[in-house]
């Protein structure tokens, strides 16, 4: 699997150097590498751990802020709100109550 990924990356970098096809510059930026690594990590763990979503969100946020004027004014507050929603709605273990003693004193 890793060999195929390395071959694809190398092939895309070679095509980019020869200008055979139009490949946008943002495709080889560091936020895209972060997004790719986040998706790889998520696929590796069947998207069970939330680390992949954090990496993808940070990559998308920086990609937007680099390519769209004043996007950072909107992206970071939305990210903070999304983090709050996640923390409020995440599954937590139910609190076990103390055993109730049903015996009455004689």
QUIVENDA-V519352 format. One record per residue. RES is the residue in one small letter. PHI is phi in whole degrees, 0 to 359 (NA if undefined). PSI is psi in whole degrees, -180 to 180 (none if undefined). Layout:
RES_PHI_PSI / RES_PHI_PSI
This chain:
x_NA_-46 / x_294_-36 / x_297_-39 / x_294_-42 / x_297_-43 / x_295_-40 / x_298_-43 / x_296_-44 / x_296_-45 / x_298_-41 / x_296_-41 / x_292_-39 / x_294_-37 / x_292_-43 / x_299_-38 / x_295_-38 / x_290_-35 / x_275_-8 / x_54_40 / x_286_-38 / x_230_156 / x_282_116 / x_240_120 / x_299_149 / x_294_-32 / x_292_-17 / x_293_-26 / x_252_22 / x_275_164 / x_293_-30 / x_295_-32 / x_291_-35 / x_295_-37 / x_294_-41 / x_296_-45 / x_298_-42 / x_293_-37 / x_297_-42 / x_293_-38 / x_297_-45 / x_297_-42 / x_296_-43 / x_294_-35 / x_295_-35 / x_253_22 / x_56_32 / x_56_33 / x_271_-33 / x_268_140 / x_283_1 / x_297_-37 / x_297_-39 / x_292_-36 / x_295_-46 / x_297_-43 / x_295_-43 / x_296_-43 / x_296_-41 / x_297_-45 / x_295_-41 / x_299_-47 / x_290_-33 / x_295_-44 / x_295_-44 / x_292_-26 / x_280_-29 / x_252_-15 / x_238_129 / x_295_136 / x_59_22 / x_289_-26 / x_291_-19 / x_292_-25 / x_257_-38 / x_295_-47 / x_291_-40 / x_297_-37 / x_296_-39 / x_297_-40 / x_293_-41 / x_296_-43 / x_297_-39 / x_296_-42 / x_297_-42 / x_297_-41 / x_297_-45 / x_294_-33 / x_285_-38 / x_261_-1 / x_293_153 / x_288_129 / x_240_155 / x_290_137 / x_294_143 / x_285_127 / x_277_130 / x_277_158 / x_292_144 / x_298_137 / x_270_130 / x_268_109 / x_271_5 / x_278_134 / x_262_148 / x_286_138 / x_271_none
